[in-house]
Amino acid sequence: MKKLLIAPLAVAALALAGFVPSASGTATVQNDDMTTVAATAKCKSLTALSNVNVRKSASTKSTVLRLWYKGTKGCDIKGVDGGSYKNACGIKSYHYWRKVNYRGTVGYVPNVCVKYS
């Protein structure tokens, strides 16, 4: 009976981690961006300074993927130069963004809205 329960739990754990089983029975990465997977493995912890939108690309015109709540932690992947933003987290105007992983969502936030923790 225990063996019957282990397989579904293992598949569910792999799916939550971003892996899916292939026909050969090995796990493969869903995302083609291997640097994102590698960078997430060695997480540099960030804390949101206010509620901030996690966006699909480094632009205020980009799609919002989710909200990152003030005081909660996520992982830094890398810094990027992107579109300008105004009045973000108390800064009048700036253009530097962080590529982050917040609770499984990989996206971009204004650099001034997060701090290393």
C-alpha angles and dihedrals in degrees: 000000000000092000090057091056098046098063097056091045091051092050091048092050091050091049091052090050091053097259128117128194115250128213090266090059096248124117119250130192115254093206119070092209101093092176089063091053092046093046092049090053090062098043122193102203119236129187123208113239091203137355104297136180117244104217135201092237137010096276136092087228091059124104116275109237098185145325120268108211123228114264096015124118134240138163127270115225103172145317121256137186108235146145121333120261128196131209094004115157093338097312116119097213137349140145109208120108137185122227103220145175110224114180092328097317114114113204147112133285132179109273092230092059096065137052134194111261 
